[in-house]
Amino acid sequence: MITSPQNAKLRLIRKLLDSRRQREKEGLFVCEGEDLVDAAAEAGIEPVELLVAGEDVAPALIAELSTLAHPPRVLGIYRRSDLPRGVADVTLALWHVGDPGNVGTLLRTADAFGAGVALSAGCADATGPKSLRASAGAIFRVPLAAFDEAPRPWIGLMAHSDRSEGLSLGHGQMTLVLGGEREGLPAAVAARCDELATIPLAPHAESLNVAAAGAIALYEARRPVTPTGA
């Protein structure tokens, strides 16, 4: 059992939890808690290392490392390269979505609707602790891609735009492009989109949270077509 805080495995876990740069350098990330570890196992993704409190490591040492309010029973180290890659027929492309909670929530939403997620530079790290928690294990099921790998056509979701129409999406392959929390979708990215759309809001409302907008758009994209005359 590991009893020293200077143990090499614990030092690595600390660095991976604290630093995106370290996660990218090592190609590894850490899952805290049995729910995430179980989700990885169900997806067939094996840990590089698994530490169980009271069996492999002293519980107090896990408590010192953890980013959770209540220390987990288990920590797992995983390879970033083992996560699913590629695109789905419906993809969420996120442009500079910097809040890790929103990135994780959008992963969870994409999982619910059988969609993929494409991330631009400037997005929060999907393998950071907050994103992982918000994803509720979806990180192990949702295919990830780079922003420019998202399939056409691109439909940009705008808060307000003279070019955009109300949200009425067709069915089939598409990418729903969402902008960051503060600036939304910038003009240069909107110009790259094949279409623009808005989600109709009450007159007094300024905008939707990006995670809420993504959920509504995915629902619309997956909503069954009502037969004419039904």
Secondary structure, 3 states (H helix, E strand, C coil): CECCCCCHHHHHHHHHHHCHHHHHHHCEEEEECHHHHHHHHHCCCCCCEEEEECCCECHHHHHHHCCCCCCCCEEEEEEHHHCCECCCCEEEEECCCCCHHHHHHHHHHHHHCCCEEEECCCCCCCCCHHHHHHHCCHHHCCCEEEHHHCCCCEEEECCCCCCCEECCCCCCCEEEEECECCCECCHHHHCCCCEEEECCCCCCCCCCCHHHHHHHHHHHHHCCCCCCCC
